[in-house]
């Protein structure tokens, strides 16, 4: 993967982290009781994990 490609994935990973932080500010009760919050959290965690697998090994 090119360095430019890594930048794209790193930017996306940071965006996912920001979204996860925003969703978790509501607290555990909201997350436990709202399946849409849980689904969003799982989506961001999964896509972030996939993006980390696409980063080059050179760094």
Secondary structure as UniProt FT lines:
FT   HELIX           3..24
FT   TURN            25..26
FT   HELIX           28..33
FT   HELIX           35..53
//
